[in-house]
Amino acid sequence: MLVHRGRFGKLGSVLLAIDIGNTNLVFGLFENESLKLTFRAETVRSRTADEYAALLRQLIFVREIPASEVDAAIIASVVPQLTDVVAQAVKLAFGQRPIVVGPGTKTGISVRYDNPHDVGADRIVNAVAAHQRYEGGVIVVDLGTATTFDCVSPKGEYLGGVIAPGVQVSLDALMARAAKLQPIELAVPPRVVGRNTANALQSGVIFGYASLIDGLVTRIKAELGYPCQVIATGGLATLLAPHCASIEHVEPDLTLDGLRILYERNR
């Protein structure tokens, strides 16, 4: 999915930000601090660096952006077997050695996890972006392959969070174990009480996860004991957020913006 946000200037610094997720790779092109466009590709673990390099060059080419304009890159990955592959692909495609978010990366926040190395790079990136964008405590709800809740204190401490199975993962697991159920469109049903199997499944997924989100946010806020703004991001944020009373902001590009911030802190 391509999102245009303006045309590139001739003199701006162009940064390629890459979020390697379990389901998709999400790419963002920034000119200085402005996100100009985003696009995504399926995460395919068997692709080689040459194949990803060709894919990147093609994706850039069809947007009529010369590869030579990409003069920096940064990567966050939760798929270890693809981290070096995509980093090498960026070098092949654009001649740039990307920054890879990991141990040693300057984040500007302190991590209060028992083992900081266990925290997914995307969760730290989201925390960085949320802390810079909003004042006070923040809860980031990332609706992707997993549904994660990440907590940042008013002082900029990453406190940890909650991990639950993602919406599509749960639905796929149910389909695999229930022989009579057929695949459904992931969409909002007309009412909570479904009058057919498809609508009943949609209600369970959409309204069920909305209730899960609201319930966990309530518990997190009670445990933290101070006000927190709640931000939704991830591929399903725009679908689920309207049905969640607890979500105050929807930021689909939060991870990409966090990568831009980390690039500036580590360039």
C-alpha positions in Angstrom: 0.0 0.0 0.0 1.5 3.3 -1.1 0.9 6.5 0.7 2.1 9.7 -1.0 2.8 12.7 1.3 4.4 15.1 -1.2 7.3 15.2 -3.7 10.9 15.0 -3.0 13.1 18.1 -3.1 16.4 18.0 -4.9 18.5 19.0 -1.9 16.8 17.1 0.9 18.4 14.2 2.8 16.5 11.0 2.0 16.3 8.3 4.6 15.0 4.8 4.0 13.5 3.3 7.2 12.7 -0.4 7.3 10.6 -2.2 9.8 11.1 -6.0 9.4 8.0 -7.7 10.9 6.9 -11.3 11.0 4.2 -10.7 8.4 5.3 -7.7 6.4 8.3 -5.5 5.7 7.2 -1.8 6.0 9.3 0.8 4.3 9.2 4.6 4.7 11.1 7.3 2.8 11.8 10.5 4.7 13.0 13.7 3.3 14.6 15.4 6.3 11.9 14.9 9.0 8.9 14.5 6.6 7.6 11.0 5.7 7.0 11.2 2.0 5.7 7.7 1.2 5.3 4.3 2.6 5.1 0.8 1.0 5.2 -2.7 2.2 6.1 -6.2 1.0 5.4 -9.7 2.4 8.0 -11.1 4.7 9.6 -14.0 2.9 12.3 -15.7 5.0 13.7 -17.6 2.0 14.5 -14.6 -0.1 18.2 -13.8 -0.6 19.9 -10.4 -0.3 20.0 -10.2 -4.1 16.3 -10.8 -4.3 15.5 -8.2 -1.7 17.9 -5.7 -3.4 16.0 -6.2 -6.7 12.7 -5.8 -4.9 13.8 -2.5 -3.2 15.2 -1.1 -6.5 11.9 -2.0 -8.2 9.7 -0.5 -5.5 11.7 2.8 -5.6 11.7 2.8 -9.4 7.9 2.5 -9.8 7.6 5.6 -7.5 9.9 7.5 -9.9 12.6 8.1 -7.3 16.2 7.6 -8.4 18.0 5.1 -6.2 20.9 7.6 -5.9 18.6 9.9 -3.8 18.5 7.3 -1.0 21.5 8.4 1.0 20.9 6.7 4.4 19.0 3.8 5.9 18.0 2.3 9.3 16.5 -1.1 10.1 14.5 -2.5 13.0 13.9 -6.3 12.8 12.1 -8.9 14.8 13.1 -11.6 12.2 16.7 -12.4 13.1 17.3 -14.5 10.0 16.4 -11.6 7.7 18.3 -8.8 9.5 21.6 -9.2 7.9 20.0 -10.3 4.6 18.0 -7.0 4.3 21.0 -4.9 5.5 23.1 -6.5 2.7 20.2 -5.8 0.3 20.2 -2.1 1.2 24.0 -2.0 0.6 23.5 -3.7 -2.8 20.6 -1.5 -3.9 21.7 1.9 -2.7 25.3 1.7 -1.7 24.5 2.6 1.9 25.3 0.6 5.0 22.2 0.8 7.2 22.1 1.4 11.0 20.6 -1.7 12.6 18.7 -1.1 15.8 20.1 -3.3 18.6 22.4 -3.4 21.5 24.5 -0.3 21.5 22.0 1.8 19.7 21.5 5.2 21.4 17.8 5.4 22.2 17.4 8.2 24.6 15.3 6.1 26.9 16.2 3.7 29.7 15.0 0.1 29.5 13.7 -1.4 32.8 13.1 -4.9 31.4 14.7 -7.8 33.3 16.8 -8.6 30.3 16.8 -5.6 27.9 18.1 -7.8 25.0 14.8 -9.7 25.1 12.8 -6.7 24.1 11.8 -6.6 20.4 13.5 -3.8 18.4 10.1 -2.6 17.2 8.8 -2.2 20.8 11.8 0.0 21.7 11.4 2.0 18.5 7.7 2.6 19.3 8.5 3.7 22.8 11.1 6.2 21.5 8.6 7.7 19.1 5.8 7.8 21.6 7.9 9.4 24.3 9.1 12.2 22.0 5.6 12.9 20.6 3.5 12.8 23.8 4.2 14.2 27.3 3.7 12.1 30.4 3.1 8.4 30.6 2.3 6.5 27.4 0.9 3.1 26.5 1.5 2.0 22.9 -0.8 -0.7 21.5 0.7 -2.3 18.5 -1.8 -4.3 16.5 0.3 -6.5 14.2 1.2 -10.2 14.1 1.2 -10.0 17.9 -0.9 -7.5 19.9 1.6 -5.8 22.2 1.2 -3.2 24.9 4.3 -1.1 25.8 4.5 1.2 28.7 6.7 4.3 28.9 6.9 6.4 32.1 6.8 10.2 32.2 10.6 10.1 32.8 11.1 8.2 29.5 11.6 4.7 31.0 10.6 1.7 29.0 8.8 -0.3 31.7 7.8 -3.5 29.8 4.3 -4.5 28.7 2.0 -7.2 27.6 2.1 -9.6 24.6 -1.1 -11.3 23.3 -1.7 -13.3 20.0 -2.5 -11.0 17.1 -5.9 -10.8 15.6 -5.1 -12.7 12.4 -3.0 -15.2 14.2 -5.9 -16.1 16.5 -8.3 -16.3 13.6 -6.0 -18.5 11.6 -5.5 -20.8 14.6 -9.3 -21.1 15.0 -9.8 -21.9 11.3 -7.1 -24.6 11.5 -8.8 -26.4 14.4 -12.5 -26.0 13.5 -13.3 -28.0 10.4 -16.7 -26.5 9.7 -15.5 -22.8 9.8 -14.7 -21.1 6.5 -12.3 -18.1 6.0 -13.9 -14.7 6.6 -13.2 -11.1 5.7 -11.6 -9.3 8.5 -14.2 -6.5 8.8 -16.6 -4.9 11.2 -19.9 -6.8 11.4 -23.3 -4.9 11.4 -24.0 -5.9 15.0 -22.5 -7.6 18.0 -24.9 -10.5 17.9 -24.1 -12.3 14.6 -27.0 -13.8 12.7 -24.7 -15.9 10.6 -21.4 -17.7 11.2 -19.3 -15.1 9.3 -20.8 -12.2 11.3 -20.4 -14.1 14.5 -16.8 -14.7 13.8 -16.2 -11.1 12.8 -17.9 -9.9 16.1 -15.7 -12.2 18.1 -12.6 -11.0 16.5 -13.3 -7.2 16.2 -15.4 -6.6 19.3 -13.6 -9.3 21.3 -10.2 -7.7 20.7 -11.5 -4.3 21.3 -12.7 -5.5 24.7 -9.3 -7.2 25.3 -7.6 -3.9 24.6 -9.8 -1.8 26.8 -9.6 -4.4 29.6 -5.8 -4.6 29.6 -5.4 -0.8 29.3 -7.6 -0.4 32.4 -5.5 -2.9 34.3 -2.2 -1.3 33.1 -3.3 2.2 34.2 -4.4 0.9 37.6 -1.0 -0.8 38.1 1.0 2.2 37.0 -0.9 4.6 39.0 -0.5 7.7 36.8 -2.3 9.1 33.8 -1.2 7.6 30.4 -2.1 8.5 26.9 -2.9 5.5 24.8 -1.7 5.2 21.2 -2.6 2.6 18.6 -0.3 1.6 15.8 0.3 -1.4 13.5 -1.5 -2.7 10.5 -4.9 -3.2 12.2 -4.9 0.0 14.2 -7.3 1.9 12.0 -9.7 -1.1 11.9 -9.9 -1.7 15.7 -9.3 1.7 17.3 -12.7 3.1 16.5 -14.2 0.3 18.7 -11.9 0.8 21.6 -12.9 3.4 24.3 -9.4 3.5 25.7 -7.5 4.4 22.5 -6.9 8.2 22.2 -4.6 8.5 19.2 -4.0 6.4 16.1 -0.4 6.6 14.7 0.0 4.2 11.8 3.5 5.3 11.1 4.8 5.4 14.7 7.5 2.8 14.1 8.8 4.5 11.0 8.9 7.8 12.8 10.8 6.1 15.7 13.3 4.8 13.2 13.9 8.3 11.9 14.4 9.6 15.4 16.9 6.8 16.2 18.8 7.5 13.0 19.2 11.2 14.0 20.5 10.0 17.4 23.0 7.5 15.9 24.0 9.0 12.6 
